[in-house]
């Protein structure tokens, strides 16, 4: 691995190169929406999302889509904070490789390609792309989840992957995750960044009992007290109480912002990574779209901190990128209206005016 100093410098250079959205294109997109022969803001949040996407790059009739699902294991599973063991991570990752995971089935409908990535699993899945620097994080209830060097290495690998996909012609990207225990790590990161108690962030994940949830909350609170992650330093928070999947997605979103490719976030874990990215570089927020509001208790707090409105509220708690691909058909329909609907002038009636 590269030295921490070199990795820090690479991140700083990437952040310095990220530019805010083009406000002129956003204004043009909003004006175009208002000129279309329909009620003003008739498509609601969809109009706002497409205007934001226009700020990242000129809108297209069709997009080449991919969802990257970062898979990683979490050492904190040793504390009994999950219903199942870490072995499930590799099983689901293997299903992604054969097209049998939920995100694969749903992506087939949307035309998005699925790219599973080993960001730090305990096991190896044959043929799977890997950016792994360690087999799972440490148990953060006992010691930091990872070193700063490990965290930065995986984060920058996520950034590089976004740039690589942009070079391959992908114009709409999404990130998802798979990893037993990652609702615990994401809740810990959210609690640290937002300065809120774990009880407001943590939920039952994939089916914990009430007793299990209480144990999960206590583990997070103890870890934050033990490690004192610095909320002003997202990399410090990630390295102490985060997960490799969250670190990789953080870098991925920064890479999307750097290459001006719109990025669709998935659920709670993905939006926590989005919050890390925005705390590292506020301009990265301009590249992000919120697909849905997760069922996890902390999801609303994170969404509020990002200042975004989710397209869907379905009570989803699956991960993998399923929420992100669920939103893609809505974007396709909105784009069809945007490009193909006639204007008020085109049909010979007066345009609607705000009253």
N, C-alpha and C positions, 0 to 999 in steps of 0.2 A: 504493500500500500504506500501511497505517497505520504509525505510528512503532513502533520496537521497544519503547519504554516503554509505549505503549498496548497493544500485543500481549501483553507480559509481564503487564500488569495484568489483561487479560481472562482469560489462562490462570490466574493466581492466584485470580481470583474464581470461576472454574469449579471449580477444585480444592477451594477452600474450601467449595463447596456440595455436594460429593460426600459421601454418608453411607455408613457401613459397612452390611453386610447386616443384615436383621432376624433376630437370633438366635432370637427366639421362633418365627418361622415355620419356620426351619430345624429346630428341635427338634420342632415339630408335624409336619413332613413326615417326619422320621425315625420318630416315634412311629406315624404312619399306616402307613409301610412295615412296621413290626414287627407291626402289627395285622392286616395282610393275610394271608390263609390260604396261606402259602407259607413255605419255609425262611427263617430270619432272614438278611438280607443276600443273599438268593438271586440277586438281579440285580446284585450286586457294585457296580462303579463307576457303573452306571446309577442306582442308588439314591442314591449320593453326589451325582451331578451334579444330579438333580432336587431334592434337598434344598438344594443351593447355589442353584439357580435360584429356589426358593421364597424364599430370603433376599433376592433382588433384587426380586421381585414375586410376588404370589399365583399359584400354578400354575393353568394353564388346560388344558382338555381338548384344545383345538386352538390353534395359534399362526399368526398371519399372519407369513410369513417372507420375508426378503430377504437376498441376499448382494450386497455391494458389492465390485466388483473394481477396485482402484485401479491405474491403468496409468501407468508413468513410465519414462524412460530414464536411464541412468547413464553419466556421462562417463568413468568408469574403464575402460569397454569399450575405450578407445584403447590400453590396456596389454596387449591380447591375452589377457584373462582369461575369454573366452567362446568357445563353439564357433561361434556365429552372430553376425551383425551386428545393430545396433540397429533396422534396418528391420523385423525380425520383430515387435517390440512393436506397431507400428501394424497389422500384418497380423492378429495375434491379437485385438487390440482391435476391429478391424473385424468379425471373425467373431463376437465377443461381441454386437455391435450387430445382427447378422442372426440371432442364435440358433444359430450353427454352432460355437461354441467348446465345449470339453469341459465347462466348468462349466454351460453352457446345457443341454446334453444331460442332464447328471446332475440339474440343478435341476428339470427338467421332471418327473422322477420324484418328487421330494420336495415339489413344490408351492411351492418358493421362487422368487421373482422375482429376476432378475439385473439389477443396475444397474452398468454399466461407467462409470468416471469417469476422465477425463484429469487425473492429478495432476501431470503434468510430462513428457509425451511430446515427442519431437522433432517429430513430425508431427501433423497435425490429422486427426481422423476425423469426417466430417460427421455432425451430429446428436448427437454424444457430449457428455454433460455434462462441464464443465471447471471445475476449481479451480486451474488451472495459473498459476504466477507466472513460470516460466522453462521453456525448452525443454531439459529434461534438466539433471541436475546437472553441475558441473564435474568434471574428472578429479581425484579426491581424492589421487592419488599426487603431484600437482603443487601443488594449492591446495585450500582447503576446498571441500567438495562444494556448499555453498550458504551464503548469509549467514544469520545468526540471524533476520533479518527475514523472509527467504523461508521458512525452516523454520517459524517460528511462524505465518506466514500460512496455510501449507498445513495445519499441524497443527490450527489453529482452524477451518479450513474442514471438515476431517474431523469435528471435534466438532459443528459446526453441522449437518452432514449427518445425523449420528445423531439429533440432536434433531428435525430436520425429519421424518425417517422415523417417529420415535416419535409425532409429532403427526399423521402420516398413518395411524396405527393399527397399524403394524408392532410385533409383540410379541416376535419373535425375530429377531435380526440376526446376520449373519456378515460377515467381511471377508476378501477375498482380494486377489491382486495379479497383475500381469503387467508384466515389464520385463526385457529382456536386461541381464544384469550385476548383477541385484539379489541373487543369492546372495553376490556379493563384498561389496556394501555391507552386507548383513545380517550376514555373518560378521565384518566389521570392527566394526560396532556391538556385536555380542555379545562379541567379544574385548575391546573397550574397557570395556564395562560389567562384565564378569565378571573382568577382569584376567587373562585366559588367553591363551596364544599363538595366533596365527592357525592354526597347524597342527592345533589341537584343534577349531577352529570350522569351517574351510573344507573343502568337499568338491568333487566334480567337477561339481556343478550339472547342466546339461543336456549332459553327455557330454564333459567335458574329458579330455585325455590325462594321463598321469602328469606329463609335462613341463609341461603347461598348469596343472595343479594346483600344482606347485612355484612357477611364476611367480605364480599368484594369491596364494599364501601370502606370498611375498616382497613383493608389492605392498601387501598389507594391513599387514604388519609395518612396512614403511617409512613408510606413511601415518600409522600410530599414533605412530611415533617422531617424525615431522615435525610433526604437528599437536598432539600431546599432549592428546587429548580428555579432559575431566574426567569420570571415572566417577560422580561425585556430582552431575553436572549433565547429565541425559539430553538436553536440548535442545542443549547444547554438543557432545555426542557425535554426535547426529543431523546437526547442521549441518556438522560437520567430515568425517565419514566415512559418513554415511547416504545415504538416497535419499528422494525426494519421496513415493514410495508408502509407505515405512515411517513417515514423518512423518504422513502423512494417516491411516494406520491407527492410529497412536498416539492422535491426536486422536479418531478414531472410537470407540475403546474407552473413552476418557475420557467422551465424549458418551453412550455407552450406560450407563456407570456413573452419570453425572449424572441421566439420565432413567429409571434403574432398569429398563433393558431388557436381558435376558440376551444376551450376545454370544458367539458360537462362533468361536474362532480357527481358522485353517487350519493351514498347515505352518510350517516353520522361519522364513520371513520374517515371517509374521503373528505368530508367538509372540515374535519379537524385538521387534516393535512392542508386543506385550502387555507385555513386560518393561519397555520404555521407559515405558509408561503407568503401570505399577505403581511404578516408581522415581519417577515424578513424583507419584503419588498412591497410596499403598499400599492404600487402600480400594477402588481400582478393581479389584483382584484378585477381589473378591466377585462381580463381574459376568461373569467370564470362564469359559468352558468350553473345554477342550483337546480338539479333535476327533481328532487322530491324531499319531503320532510320525513326523516326517519322516525320510527316508533320509539327510539331511545330518548329518555327524558332530557338529556343535554342537547338534543338536536336543535331545539328552538333557540337556546342561548347562543349556540355557535352561529346559527343563521343570522340572528340579530347582530352579532359582532361583525359578520361579514357584510351586513347591509343588503342582503339579497332576499328575493322572494322566490320560494320554490314553485316549480310548475305543477307538481303533483303532491297530493296528500292522501296516500293510500295505506298508511300504517305498515309500510314495508320494513322488513328487518332481515333481509337476505344477504345483502352485500354482493360481492363478485363483480359488480358493475351493472346489476340488473335494473336498478333505479335509473341509472344514466341512459341505458338503451331504451327504457320505457318512455323516456322523454323525447327520443329522437324522432318518432313518427309525428309528434306534435310540431316539432321544428320543421319537418318536411312539409306538413300541411300549411303552416304559416308562410313558408317560403313560396309555396304555390300561389297563395293569395297575393303575397307581396309582388310577385313578378307577373302574374297572369290576370289579375282583376283589372278591369278598366277604371279609369279615373272618372271623377264627376264630369269633367270637360268632355271626356270621351263618350259619355251617354247623354250629354246635353241637359244636365240638371245642375242647379246651384249646389256648390259644395256646402257641407254642414259647417257651421261656425260654432265655436264654444260660446255658451251663454252664461 
